[in-house]
Amino acid sequence: MEHTEIGVVHTKVDRADPETVAELAKYGVATIHEAMGRVGLARPYLRPVYPKARLCGTAVTVLLQPGDNWMLHVAAEQIQDGDVVVAACTTESEDGFFGELLATSFRARGCQGLVIDGGVRDVADLEKMDFPVFARAVNAKGTVKATLGSVNVPVVCANTLVRPGDVVVADHDGVVVVPRERAAEVAEASAKREAAEEGKRAQFRAGRLGLDMYGMRGPLAELGLRYED
């Protein structure tokens, strides 16, 4: 399966384990990104289209053509409960590919939300539905249904490779993609990182300085930092 395929729908997807996806859903994007070795983060121009949007699920991928949302309708048939649709485009396009009607269709299939390197519209309705969307732009400009793309092929969305069945997590800090074969490992690493951060948080609350907790004074002195009254 190659991301350059056009005109194909792959109906069989090897999805990450649902229990592992639920575990990853407990953690923020920043935590997962760091726990995974600081990889998998999409470009920061993908933003939530309303303030409380957050999502986590397994990817159904869509390769769109500019100004054409036909393949989103095709993708709806492939959605299973717990999936997130991740849509990329063959070239940059900020047209309004997605709105309230498609969100209604996706939700009926069990979709957890949409990540799209393109535009969306009907934002007030999406917020009222609490259907999470992370997009490149908000744009009222509509699209046509005239050109084939593909569904469930690897895509590059906002500079990040996404394969069908990978885990996608998105919150106010951005969008991160966890390869399905690494999902359990990353969930465990995220739990450890969260526990370690809670320990540091307790020390900060008690008034301890990061200068001392992280052993920064020696390296700073070696570089010539000095204190003057």
Secondary structure, 3 states (H helix, E strand, C coil): CCCCCCCCECCCCCCCCHHHHHHHCCCCHHHHHHHCCCCCECCCCCEECCCCCCEEEEEEEEEEECCECHHHHHHHCCCCCCEEEEEEECCCCCCEEECHHHHHHHHHCCCCCEEEEEEECCHHHHHHHCCCEEEEEECCCCCECCCCCEECCCEEECCEEECCCCEEEEECCEEEEECHHHHHHHHHHHHHHHHHHHHHHHHHHCCCCHHHHCCCHHHHHHCCCCCCC
